[in-house]
């Protein structure tokens, strides 16, 4: 019932999103660019990956399920058979790129390390990393005994990003997109002690919001540490989207709310804006809503909190605190 009350309370925000939403369609070809999109077998991630693939990029669908990932590859290729079908008139014509599946379970440090090793063994560039995968707050622990929402939404992406940073640096100018949420406005401060606990009821929502605050703090701290390198980092909010992230929520409520939510293609707009737009080329460490810069939660501007999160994340994932170690 706590979750039901929360979702009903979010109804006005979902309706608002439909009015303030801003569409963005990439207008530059991405031939020879290599992109990784996590959680891209469905939802926002799929639409993000498809938009980049149809512009000529080589896109890696980094997903947990081999069956669903390989099916997504087939579907994407079918939907984008020709540029005339796949690309809107204002986008320069050209062939689609390449798309392939690589297995990645963000709830497993072992899987993340294996994915990074396999990708690096391909000896190809990495121009854009989109940390899109996420869970909406439900009970459980990761393989490494962290609360699953935090483990997937922040910690898994922290480890993945750190393991791929040198390749991103070699491929510069490059971009990292950490898909965040307006949910990061709810916490008054990051609570690092909470992420090895178990949660239930409304606490699950609180944990989700904590993980999204972690996304914005991570984005700011990473941007600071990358100063002098041509790697830009962004934290976009996709809006209230009727995506798979809500799959664990009560169907009776979600079936009603989804009628008022953005669709997945609309939800991909802000990620695409951050990943490709010339307007964001000089920005880094910033939070965006509907393709516009927005001041984040004051808790996300706490430099000490960002440093504590960085150091603790390094400890938990078995990495050095030094970004290039």
Rosetta blueprint (number, residue, H / E / L):
1 X L
2 X H
3 X H
4 X H
5 X H
6 X H
7 X H
8 X H
9 X H
10 X L
11 X H
12 X H
13 X H
14 X H
15 X H
16 X H
17 X H
18 X H
19 X H
20 X H
21 X L
22 X L
23 X L
24 X L
25 X L
26 X L
27 X L
28 X L
29 X L
30 X L
31 X L
32 X L
33 X L
34 X E
35 X E
36 X E
37 X E
38 X E
39 X L
40 X L
41 X L
42 X L
43 X H
44 X H
45 X H
46 X H
47 X H
48 X H
49 X H
50 X H
51 X H
52 X H
53 X H
54 X L
55 X L
56 X L
57 X L
58 X E
59 X E
60 X E
61 X E
62 X E
63 X E
64 X L
65 X L
66 X H
67 X H
68 X H
69 X H
70 X H
71 X H
72 X H
73 X H
74 X H
75 X H
76 X H
77 X H
78 X H
79 X H
80 X L
81 X L
82 X L
83 X H
84 X H
85 X H
86 X H
87 X L
88 X L
89 X L
90 X L
91 X L
92 X L
93 X L
94 X L
95 X L
96 X L
97 X L
98 X E
99 X E
100 X E
101 X E
102 X E
103 X E
104 X L
105 X L
106 X L
107 X L
108 X L
109 X H
110 X H
111 X H
112 X H
113 X H
114 X H
115 X H
116 X H
117 X H
118 X H
119 X H
120 X H
121 X H
122 X L
123 X L
124 X L
125 X L
126 X L
127 X L
128 X E
129 X E
130 X E
131 X E
132 X L
133 X L
134 X L
135 X L
136 X L
137 X L
138 X L
139 X L
140 X L
141 X E
142 X L
143 X L
144 X L
145 X L
146 X L
147 X E
148 X H
149 X H
150 X H
151 X H
152 X H
153 X H
154 X H
155 X H
156 X H
157 X H
158 X H
159 X H
160 X H
161 X H
162 X H
163 X H
164 X H
165 X H
166 X H
167 X H
168 X H
169 X H
170 X H
171 X L
172 X L
173 X L
174 X E
175 X E
176 X E
177 X E
178 X E
179 X L
180 X E
181 X L
182 X H
183 X H
184 X H
185 X H
186 X L
187 X L
188 X L
189 X L
190 X L
191 X L
192 X H
193 X H
194 X H
195 X H
196 X H
197 X L
198 X L
199 X L
200 X L
201 X L
202 X H
203 X H
204 X H
205 X H
206 X H
207 X H
208 X H
209 X H
210 X H
211 X H
212 X H
213 X H
214 X H
215 X H
216 X H
217 X H
218 X H
219 X H
220 X H
221 X H
222 X H
223 X H
224 X H
225 X H
226 X L
227 X L
228 X L
229 X L
230 X L
231 X E
232 X E
233 X E
234 X E
235 X E
236 X E
237 X E
238 X L
239 X L
240 X L
241 X E
242 X L
243 X L
244 X H
245 X H
246 X H
247 X L
248 X L
249 X L
250 X L
251 X H
252 X H
253 X H
254 X H
255 X H
256 X H
257 X H
258 X H
259 X H
260 X H
261 X L
262 X E
263 X L
264 X H
265 X H
266 X H
267 X H
268 X L
269 X H
270 X H
271 X H
272 X H
273 X H
274 X H
275 X H
276 X H
277 X L
278 X H
279 X H
280 X H
281 X L
282 X L
283 X L
284 X L
285 X L
286 X E
287 X E
288 X E
289 X E
290 X L
291 X L
292 X E
293 X E
294 X L
295 X L
296 X L
297 X L
298 X H
299 X H
300 X H
301 X H
302 X L
303 X H
304 X H
305 X H
306 X H
307 X H
308 X H
309 X H
310 X H
311 X H
312 X H
313 X H
314 X H
315 X H
316 X H
317 X H
318 X L
319 X L
320 X L
321 X L
322 X L
323 X L
324 X L
325 X L
